[in-house]
Amino acid sequence: MLAIFTLLADWLVYDVLALTPASRFGAALHFFVEDTAKIFVLLIVMIYVIALLRASLNVEKVRDYLAGKNRLTGYFLGSAFGAITPFCSCSSIPAFLGFTSAGIPVGITMAFLITSPLINEVAVLLLLGLLGWQFTVMYVLVGMLVGMVSGALLDAIHAERWLQSFAAKALQRGQQNGAGGAYTPASVKLNWQQRHHFATAETKEIVGRVWKWVFIGVGLGAALHGFVPDGWVEAHLGQGQWWSVPLAVLIGVPLYSNVTGIVPVMESLLLHGLPVGTTLAFCMATVAASFPEFILLKQVMQWRLLASVFGILLLAFTLIGWLFNLIGPVL
């Protein structure tokens, strides 16, 4: 099926526009057309299907369930729920307040918030189609591990003391009222038509939110693919030098993207010889440690908590980059 997108790009770029594969612009435009078409089709189909499955999901019940588990199980479940829930930085504050109001520990909440922008069903499908199952499995496992370890470390330093006062009070009230906080949701059963309306609305909402990042991400990937001279990336960051990983992390922090937009950039970096660990560290920093997200989270966190989260993430991404640069050749 994926070959259809290649044929479409061949026809438009090489037949209609009469560009050649040897030209840098032709190669870049072909990459842009093929990946844009592929991503949008996968986005629309998969978001709709997943939304149908999630149509009866009761978020309050999920929060109550997480609140009643032990910490290790909570970290895993929070991270797993984040992996299948398409939240991004724009929804980080209401999600954070919803979890704290339910009395869920900050570490479990952060395991969810850190994992959610890194992994979702769209990212998994795109990575599977673009980079293969081995890289996809690696990305999912590493993303969940980052969320779980970060949550455990934040609980260990009692990070709840560095919440903004209103968020700390909400957490305290939720814990005093029991694991479920003030939520007493009823189970809702939806018929097929209601599920369809829900899935359609969610598809429109999510695609409407991420479409520009698809164009930006694919555009950056196309530029790297077509205009960066062969060997340039490999010569500057591709030899696996120890300093290349922290440098890639620092470069990625100010370059905000969501995971949908970063996938084609990731593919292009790998094609240009960047080691898998350095690529992974760069992309994770771009998605989960961006300045826009931290500006939003400042509204519910004090500076010390923000700095702690930021430091933990930078350290985690650097260690992950070094690790996968060592084991990448065997994947």
MIVEXVEX-617560 format. One line per field, with one value per residue (C-alpha): x negated, y negated, z; residue number from 1; residue in one letter. Coordinates in nm, 2 decimals. Layout:
px = X	...
py = Y	...
pz = Z	...
num = NUM	...
residuo = A	...
END
This chain:
px = 0.00	-0.28	-0.41	-0.10	-0.25	-0.58	-0.40	-0.20	-0.52	-0.69	-0.40	-0.36	-0.73	-0.90	-0.62	-0.40	-0.67	-0.94	-1.20	-1.48	-1.57	-1.93	-1.83	-1.84	-1.50	-1.35	-1.47	-1.34	-1.00	-0.96	-1.03	-0.78	-0.50	-0.54	-0.57	-0.29	-0.04	-0.14	-0.12	0.22	0.38	0.24	0.34	0.70	0.76	0.58	0.71	1.07	1.02	0.86	1.12	1.39	1.22	1.18	1.54	1.66	1.33	1.41	1.11	1.21	1.24	0.89	0.76	0.94	0.79	0.44	0.47	0.55	0.24	-0.10	-0.37	-0.55	-0.23	-0.11	-0.42	-0.38	0.00	-0.05	-0.31	-0.11	0.20	-0.01	-0.14	0.21	0.36	0.29	0.22	-0.04	-0.18	0.13	0.34	0.07	0.22	0.58	0.44	0.21	0.48	0.72	0.47	0.37	0.73	0.79	0.52	0.28	-0.09	-0.29	-0.53	-0.25	-0.11	-0.45	-0.50	-0.18	-0.26	-0.62	-0.52	-0.21	-0.39	-0.66	-0.44	-0.09	0.08	0.01	-0.36	-0.38	-0.21	-0.42	-0.74	-0.64	-0.58	-0.89	-1.16	-1.05	-0.94	-1.27	-1.31	-0.94	-0.96	-1.28	-1.12	-0.81	-1.00	-1.25	-0.97	-0.78	-1.10	-1.18	-0.83	-0.85	-1.20	-1.13	-0.81	-0.99	-1.27	-1.02	-0.84	-1.17	-1.25	-0.89	-0.83	-0.47	-0.61	-0.71	-0.37	-0.20	0.03	0.36	0.23	0.09	0.42	0.61	0.37	0.42	0.80	0.80	0.58	0.80	1.12	0.97	0.81	1.09	1.09	1.42	1.50	1.79	1.84	2.11	2.04	2.16	2.26	2.25	2.43	2.27	2.39	2.26	1.92	1.90	1.98	1.72	1.45	1.53	1.51	1.19	1.03	1.11	0.99	0.66	0.58	0.67	0.42	0.13	0.16	-0.08	-0.34	-0.31	-0.40	-0.68	-0.82	-0.80	-0.94	-1.24	-1.29	-1.27	-1.52	-1.76	-1.70	-1.74	-1.97	-2.21	-2.52	-2.59	-2.81	-2.77	-2.56	-2.77	-3.09	-2.97	-2.76	-2.77	-3.09	-2.95	-3.16	-3.05	-2.98	-2.75	-2.47	-2.44	-2.49	-2.20	-1.99	-2.07	-2.00	-1.66	-1.53	-1.44	-1.30	-0.95	-0.76	-0.51	-0.59	-0.39	-0.60	-0.93	-0.90	-1.00	-1.29	-1.40	-1.39	-1.59	-1.86	-1.90	-1.93	-2.20	-2.41	-2.33	-2.36	-2.04	-2.12	-2.20	-1.88	-1.67	-1.81	-1.76	-1.40	-1.30	-1.44	-1.25	-0.92	-0.93	-1.16	-1.06	-1.05	-0.68	-0.57	-0.77	-0.63	-0.28	-0.37	-0.51	-0.15	-0.12	-0.48	-0.73	-1.07	-1.24	-1.01	-1.04	-1.42	-1.41	-1.19	-1.41	-1.73	-1.60	-1.49	-1.81	-2.01	-1.78	-1.79	-2.17	-2.21	-1.97	-2.16	-2.49	-2.33	-2.17	-2.48	-2.65	-2.38	-2.24	-2.46	-2.31	-1.94
py = 0.00	-0.24	-0.20	-0.40	-0.71	-0.66	-0.62	-0.94	-1.14	-0.99	-1.10	-1.45	-1.54	-1.36	-1.33	-1.64	-1.88	-1.72	-1.73	-1.47	-1.25	-1.38	-1.74	-1.85	-2.03	-1.72	-1.49	-1.72	-1.78	-1.40	-1.34	-1.61	-1.49	-1.12	-1.17	-1.43	-1.22	-0.91	-1.09	-1.25	-0.93	-0.74	-1.02	-1.04	-0.66	-0.57	-0.86	-0.77	-0.40	-0.47	-0.72	-0.46	-0.24	-0.52	-0.65	-0.51	-0.57	-0.74	-0.95	-1.01	-0.63	-0.59	-0.86	-0.68	-0.35	-0.49	-0.66	-0.33	-0.15	-0.12	-0.36	-0.12	0.00	-0.36	-0.47	-0.20	-0.25	-0.63	-0.59	-0.34	-0.56	-0.85	-0.64	-0.57	-0.92	-1.20	-1.48	-1.74	-2.05	-2.25	-2.02	-1.97	-2.21	-2.07	-1.71	-1.80	-1.96	-1.67	-1.42	-1.63	-1.70	-1.32	-1.29	-1.11	-1.15	-1.40	-1.12	-0.92	-1.24	-1.33	-0.98	-1.03	-1.39	-1.30	-0.99	-1.13	-1.38	-1.12	-0.83	-0.79	-0.56	-0.79	-0.80	-0.42	-0.37	-0.63	-0.49	-0.14	-0.25	-0.47	-0.31	0.05	0.25	0.26	-0.11	-0.15	0.10	-0.07	-0.41	-0.30	-0.12	-0.40	-0.66	-0.47	-0.41	-0.79	-0.86	-0.60	-0.69	-1.06	-1.00	-0.79	-1.05	-1.33	-1.14	-1.06	-1.43	-1.51	-1.73	-1.81	-2.07	-2.28	-2.30	-2.63	-2.69	-2.63	-2.30	-2.19	-2.25	-2.06	-1.76	-1.78	-1.79	-1.50	-1.29	-1.37	-1.27	-0.93	-0.78	-0.90	-1.26	-1.44	-1.24	-1.01	-0.94	-0.72	-0.46	-0.58	-0.35	-0.50	-0.36	-0.33	-0.67	-0.84	-0.67	-0.77	-1.14	-1.12	-0.97	-1.22	-1.52	-1.39	-1.33	-1.68	-1.83	-1.64	-1.68	-2.04	-2.08	-1.89	-1.95	-2.25	-2.05	-1.78	-2.03	-2.18	-1.85	-1.70	-2.03	-2.01	-1.65	-1.73	-2.01	-1.77	-1.50	-1.72	-2.01	-1.89	-1.77	-1.40	-1.33	-1.67	-1.54	-1.23	-1.44	-1.68	-1.46	-1.12	-0.97	-0.88	-1.13	-1.15	-1.52	-1.48	-1.34	-1.63	-1.87	-1.72	-1.74	-2.11	-2.18	-2.00	-2.19	-2.52	-2.34	-2.26	-1.99	-1.72	-1.36	-1.35	-1.63	-1.50	-1.15	-1.26	-1.46	-1.16	-0.95	-1.20	-1.23	-0.86	-0.85	-1.11	-0.90	-1.03	-0.75	-0.61	-0.72	-1.08	-1.09	-0.96	-1.20	-1.50	-1.40	-1.33	-1.67	-1.84	-1.68	-1.64	-1.91	-2.21	-2.57	-2.62	-2.32	-2.45	-2.80	-2.64	-2.42	-2.72	-2.81	-2.50	-2.45	-2.66	-2.72	-2.45	-2.18	-2.30	-2.29	-1.95	-1.81	-1.98	-1.85	-1.49	-1.49	-1.63	-1.37	-1.09	-1.18	-1.20	-0.86	-0.71	-0.86	-0.72	-0.38	-0.34	-0.46	-0.16	0.09	-0.07	0.12	0.45	0.34
pz = 0.00	0.08	-0.27	-0.39	-0.23	-0.40	-0.74	-0.67	-0.59	-0.90	-1.12	-0.98	-0.94	-1.23	-1.49	-1.44	-1.31	-1.52	-1.24	-1.22	-0.93	-0.96	-0.89	-0.52	-0.56	-0.73	-0.46	-0.18	-0.35	-0.41	-0.04	0.06	-0.16	-0.07	0.30	0.33	0.14	0.35	0.68	0.62	0.50	0.80	1.03	0.92	0.91	1.23	1.44	1.34	1.42	1.76	1.84	1.78	2.03	2.28	2.24	2.57	2.76	3.09	3.17	3.53	3.59	3.44	3.69	3.98	3.87	3.85	4.19	4.36	4.24	4.40	4.27	4.04	3.88	3.87	3.68	3.42	3.38	3.36	3.10	2.91	2.92	2.79	2.50	2.37	2.45	2.19	2.43	2.35	2.52	2.43	2.66	2.93	3.18	3.19	3.19	3.48	3.68	3.61	3.75	4.05	4.14	4.14	4.41	4.19	4.29	4.09	3.97	3.81	3.66	3.51	3.38	3.18	3.07	2.96	2.77	2.60	2.36	2.29	2.19	2.05	1.81	1.52	1.59	1.62	1.29	1.11	1.26	1.16	0.80	0.77	0.98	1.05	1.35	1.53	1.56	1.64	1.93	2.05	2.04	2.23	2.50	2.55	2.56	2.83	3.03	3.02	3.15	3.43	3.55	3.54	3.75	4.00	4.04	4.09	4.36	4.52	4.56	4.67	4.37	4.49	4.72	4.42	4.26	4.23	4.53	4.36	4.20	4.54	4.71	4.44	4.49	4.87	4.83	4.59	4.83	5.13	4.94	4.85	4.54	4.32	4.45	4.39	4.07	4.07	3.70	3.56	3.29	2.95	2.67	2.33	2.02	1.68	1.56	1.87	1.84	1.47	1.56	1.84	1.62	1.33	1.57	1.73	1.39	1.27	1.60	1.61	1.24	1.26	1.55	1.39	1.02	1.02	1.21	0.95	0.68	0.89	0.99	0.64	0.50	0.73	0.64	0.27	0.31	0.49	0.23	-0.07	0.01	0.29	0.11	0.13	0.42	0.60	0.89	0.92	0.92	1.19	1.42	1.27	1.40	1.74	1.93	2.29	2.27	1.96	2.17	2.43	2.15	1.95	2.27	2.32	1.95	1.98	2.28	2.11	1.80	1.90	1.72	1.80	1.74	1.41	1.26	1.39	1.23	0.88	1.02	1.21	0.89	0.70	0.97	0.97	0.60	0.61	0.84	1.19	1.44	1.58	1.94	1.84	1.62	1.91	2.16	1.92	1.84	2.20	2.31	2.03	2.13	2.51	2.64	2.42	2.55	2.46	2.67	2.97	2.93	2.96	3.26	3.44	3.51	3.74	3.85	4.04	3.88	4.09	3.97	3.61	3.64	3.79	3.51	3.25	3.40	3.43	3.07	2.93	3.13	3.03	2.66	2.67	2.84	2.59	2.30	2.42	2.49	2.15	1.97	2.12	2.04	1.73	1.48	1.59	1.55
num = 1	2	3	4	5	6	7	8	9	10	11	12	13	14	15	16	17	18	19	20	21	22	23	24	25	26	27	28	29	30	31	32	33	34	35	36	37	38	39	40	41	42	43	44	45	46	47	48	49	50	51	52	53	54	55	56	57	58	59	60	61	62	63	64	65	66	67	68	69	70	71	72	73	74	75	76	77	78	79	80	81	82	83	84	85	86	87	88	89	90	91	92	93	94	95	96	97	98	99	100	101	102	103	104	105	106	107	108	109	110	111	112	113	114	115	116	117	118	119	120	121	122	123	124	125	126	127	128	129	130	131	132	133	134	135	136	137	138	139	140	141	142	143	144	145	146	147	148	149	150	151	152	153	154	155	156	157	158	159	160	161	162	163	164	165	166	167	168	169	170	171	172	173	174	175	176	177	178	179	180	181	182	183	184	185	186	187	188	189	190	191	192	193	194	195	196	197	198	199	200	201	202	203	204	205	206	207	208	209	210	211	212	213	214	215	216	217	218	219	220	221	222	223	224	225	226	227	228	229	230	231	232	233	234	235	236	237	238	239	240	241	242	243	244	245	246	247	248	249	250	251	252	253	254	255	256	257	258	259	260	261	262	263	264	265	266	267	268	269	270	271	272	273	274	275	276	277	278	279	280	281	282	283	284	285	286	287	288	289	290	291	292	293	294	295	296	297	298	299	300	301	302	303	304	305	306	307	308	309	310	311	312	313	314	315	316	317	318	319	320	321	322	323	324	325	326	327	328	329	330	331
residuo = M	L	A	I	F	T	L	L	A	D	W	L	V	Y	D	V	L	A	L	T	P	A	S	R	F	G	A	A	L	H	F	F	V	E	D	T	A	K	I	F	V	L	L	I	V	M	I	Y	V	I	A	L	L	R	A	S	L	N	V	E	K	V	R	D	Y	L	A	G	K	N	R	L	T	G	Y	F	L	G	S	A	F	G	A	I	T	P	F	C	S	C	S	S	I	P	A	F	L	G	F	T	S	A	G	I	P	V	G	I	T	M	A	F	L	I	T	S	P	L	I	N	E	V	A	V	L	L	L	L	G	L	L	G	W	Q	F	T	V	M	Y	V	L	V	G	M	L	V	G	M	V	S	G	A	L	L	D	A	I	H	A	E	R	W	L	Q	S	F	A	A	K	A	L	Q	R	G	Q	Q	N	G	A	G	G	A	Y	T	P	A	S	V	K	L	N	W	Q	Q	R	H	H	F	A	T	A	E	T	K	E	I	V	G	R	V	W	K	W	V	F	I	G	V	G	L	G	A	A	L	H	G	F	V	P	D	G	W	V	E	A	H	L	G	Q	G	Q	W	W	S	V	P	L	A	V	L	I	G	V	P	L	Y	S	N	V	T	G	I	V	P	V	M	E	S	L	L	L	H	G	L	P	V	G	T	T	L	A	F	C	M	A	T	V	A	A	S	F	P	E	F	I	L	L	K	Q	V	M	Q	W	R	L	L	A	S	V	F	G	I	L	L	L	A	F	T	L	I	G	W	L	F	N	L	I	G	P	V	L
END
